[in-house]
Amino acid sequence: MEEPTVRSYRIRGTRITGPQQAALDKHWDEYGIEQSTEMLDFKKLFPNSPRVILEIGFGMGEATALIARDFPETGFIAVDVHRPGVGKLFLLIHEHGLKNLRVIQGDAHLIMHDMIPDASLDAIHLFFPDPWPKKRHNKRRIVNENFLAQIAPKLKEGAFIHIATDWVPYAEWIEEVFAGSELFTGGKVDRPEWRPLTRFEGQGITKDHQVNDFRYVKA
């Protein structure tokens, strides 16, 4: 598969707080993984974790840290491009004393292509990806036919991707993309108890945003 070239994320503000930068400086070797072209060895990275989950785009890391805290026997790889969010997640990892969560700053497409071995993931979490609401930008939505073709080989047999969005047109788009694929089966589900209700999601709900959860299993 060729490396993807269309960027599926926006470049948000890069202002980083003092505590976030301090966390990056102090904890990078412990919590961070440098983006590279070498495949990760999950057995070496998480020797006590029989399951590994990849989260794509964790924002400020609130849900990421809480899920990792609640599932200490699962290894989590969290990927995002935004340095302030990485610094904030480092603070949360330290606060909760997490040993099962590592972070990569970079483009998820390239990281999956270069660093995630085939048939190695038990799940992928994709929570509130950028909806790219303008029609001319729809091609930048991360959920598309090429994305499904990229993630399917990385998942173990019977593994799944869980997606949440608070943008109804994107929810409809997700259903359409997966309906046209033979790589996955599934559809809309209730919000699972394990997915925390974050401040970001709560703010959307107060604005009458309709949140949709989806679970698709590798066929």
C-alpha positions, 0 to 999 in steps of 0.5 A: 500500500502506498503512503497516504498524502491527504492530511486528515487533521487540522493544524490547531494552535501550537501554544503549549503551557509551561507544565505541558512542556515540562512534562514533555521534557521530563517524561518523553523517554518514559512515555513517548515513542519517536516516530520512525520507519521501524515496526513496533514490538508490542511484546517488548513494549507491553510485556504484561499486556496480551491486548493492544489498542491504538487510539487515533487523535486523542485531543487533550487525552482525558478519555485516553488516560481514563480508559487506560486507567480502567484497563491496566492489563491492556496496552495502549498506543495513543497517536496525535499530531498536536504537541500541547495535547501530548504534553497534557496526556503526559501529565495525566499519565504521571497523575494516574501512574499509568504503565500501560500507555505510550504516546507517539506524536505524528500522522496516524496514517504514516505511523500505521503504515510504518510502525504498526505490525499486521494483525497486531491490534485488538482494537482501534479507537477513533473518538470525535475526529475532525468532521471537515464539514465543508463539502469541498473538504470531505475528502480529508475525513479520516474515515474513507475507503483507503482508511478502511483498507489501511486499518483492516490488516493491522487488526487481529481477526475479530478485532474492531474499530470504535468510532464516536462523532457528534457531527450528524452528517459525519455519522451518516458518512461513516455508515455509508463508507462502512456499508460499502466495504466488505472488510468490516461488519457492524454499525451504530451502538449505544455509548459503551460504559467504558468510554468516558463522557469527557468535558469536550463531549459534555460541552457538545451535548449542552449545545444539542449535539447528537453523539453517535457511537459505532462499532465495526468488527473486522470481517 
